[in-house]
Amino acid sequence: MWLASVIGDRKMEYDELGKLSPFHLDVIRETVNIGAGNAATALSQLLGSVVTMDVPKAELVSIYELTDRYASPTELVCAVYLRFEGEISGNMLWIMSEETAQELVNILVKKDLGDMLQDQIDQIADSLLVEVGNIVLSSFLNAISTMINCALPVTVPAIAHDMLGAILDLLAAYYGMTGEVAIISETKLCVASNKNSLGGHVMLLPDPQSLSTLLSKLGVL
């Protein structure tokens, strides 16, 4: 089992103030790497092309610091988000630049729908992005669900287009009433049929106590 090789007989001290040790992050990174593999497999089938998804880093940050961590607060981004429940609960988002979102839409349109007018593409773009975002987020959650051996039902995903700062400020204002930390995984999506890699961030915002419950179920707390 992969977890045994990562953990061995060690259990590291957890800082209740909300900071993970490098060891904890290694375990979380391995978990999200499995989720990235699941997402890549599912996206390969959807896009009709070989897809790889790398997770070069994962970190724990305060939700109040999110707007200072990623790009410019005024950058226009697309965010697909959903909520999950179960023994652990919280919210997940996949945030990407508008340019990345448009590239994904173009790949899907070219594969499934052929030539279309831009107005027609614009009308279905959000539906396509929600479908892709649902695959990415659900794949990550399925990996976590498998690791902790419990179901994590999800809501219907939604989508938003706004400045990065506006979306993250909304998260801080709304979700800050329930949780104060976010696990951030930087993702790099490579589609064989596309010359450019497509970057983004997967964000897990656990409800209070859910982070410690997750670490406990992973065997490191």
N, C-alpha and C positions, 0 to 999 in steps of 0.2 A: 504493500500500500504506500502511495507516494508520501502520505503524511508522516508515516513512521520514519522515513528517511530524512524528512525535514526536521522533525521534532526530536527523535530519539527519546531519551528519558528526561529531557529538559523541559522545565516550565519556567517562563520568565515572569518577573514581577510586572504587573499591569498598573500604570499610573492612572488613578481614578479621575484625575483632572482632565483626561482626554488625550493623552499623548501615548502613542505606541512606540515600543522599543524597535530597533532594527530587526530583531528576531520576529516580533509580531508582524511587521511589515513583510518580511520574507514569506511568512505563511499566507498572508493575505494576497501577496503578489502571485504566489503559486496558484492560489485558488482562482484569481481573476485570469491568470494565464490559461487555465483550463476552460474558463468561460469564453475567453477569446478564441480558443480552438473550436469550441462548439459554435460560436458565432460565425467563424470563417467557413465552417462546413455548411451551415445553413445558408449563408449568403452565396456560397459557390453555386448551390442549387438554384437559388433565386436569380442570380445574375448570369448564370450559364457560362461562368468563367472561373478559373482557379483564383481563389481569394486567400490571402494570408492576413492575419491580424496580430500585430505585436503589441505588447504592453511594456514599454521600456521603463516605466516607473510607476509606483503607487505610493501615495502619501496620505497622511491624516492631517486635516487642517480645520481650523475653526471656520464655521460658515460665515462669520463676520469678516474673515480675511480673504474670502474667495475673490472679491473684485480686485484685490491687489496682487493676485497670483497669476492670472491668466490673460495674456494679451492686453489690448486696450479696452477699457470699460465702454468705449463708444463703438467698438467693432460690432457690426451687424452679424448676428448668429441665428442659427436654427436649433431649437431644443425639442427633443422628443422625451416625454416623461410619463411615468406611471407610478402607482403606489402598490406595495405588496404587504400582505398580512401573514399571520402565522405565529410561530413561536418567536420569531423575530419579525419586526415590521419597520416600515420606513418608505422612502421614496427614492426612485432612480431616474437619472437623466442621461441622455446622450447629447452633448453639445458639440456642434460643428460650425464652421464658418459657412456663410451663405454660398461662397464659391464651391465648397465641398458638397453642400446640399444639392446645388445645381448640377454638379458633375454626376452625382449618384442618380439624379432624375434622368439625365441624358443617357446614362448607361442603360437604365431600365427601359426607357422609351425606345431606344435603338434596338434592344433585344426583343421586346414583346410587341411593340406597337408600330415599328417602322417610322416612316416620315410623317410628321405631324406639324401643324402650324404652332407657333410659339404660344398663341392664345389658348390653344387646346392643351398644350403641355402645362401651362400655368394653372389650368383648371384642375388638373389631376395630380399636380406636383405634391401637395401635402399628403394626399392619400398614399402615394408611393413612399414618401419619406416616413410616414407613420408605420407602414409595413416593414420597412428596413429597420427603423428604430426599435420596433417591437421585437424583431428577431435578435438584434444586438443585446438589448436589455434583458429579454427573456432568457437568452443563452447564458448570460452572466449569472442571472438568478438561478437558473437550473443547475449550474455548477455549484453554487452555494448550497442549494437545496439538497443536492446529492451528497455533498461533503458532510452536512450536518444531519442528514437523514430525516428531513421533515418537509412537508409541503409548504410552499409560499405562494398562495393564490395572488393574482395581480388584477388590477383594474384595467379598463380599456385605456390604451395609451392616448395621449393628447400631444399637440404640437404648438409651438409658439415661435414667432419671429420677432426679434427685438434686439436692442443693444445688449451686449454681454453684461454690462453693469446693471441694466434694468432688470434682467432676468435673475441675476445673482442677488441683487438687493431684495427682490421679491421673495426669493428663497430665504434669505436671512430674516426678513420681517415675518414671514408666515411660518416657516419650519423652525425658526428659532424659538417659537413658543413650545415646541415639542422636543427638539434635539439641537445640540450645539456643535456637532462635529460632522465632517464629511470625509469619506474615503474617496480619493480621486485617482483614477487610472487614466494615464495618458495613452491613447490608442493610435496606432498607425495601420490603416487599412490599405492593403495593396491588391489591386485587381489586375490580373494578368493582361486583360484586354485594354487597360488604361495606362498611359505612360506616366501619370503622376500618382504618387501615394496620397491618400486621403486621411487627414488627421482629425482628431477629435478627442473629447474627454468623456469617460463614463464616470458619473458621480453617484455614489451611494450615500444617502443621508438617513442613517438609522434613527429610529425613535429612541427616547431615553431607555437605558438598560439594554437595548438591543445589541449594541456593540459588545458589551461585556458578555452577553448571552452567546453571541456569535463566536467570540474567542473561546469561551468555555466549551462550546460544542465542537470547535475545531481542536480542542485538547491542549490549548496553550495558556489557559487561565485557571 
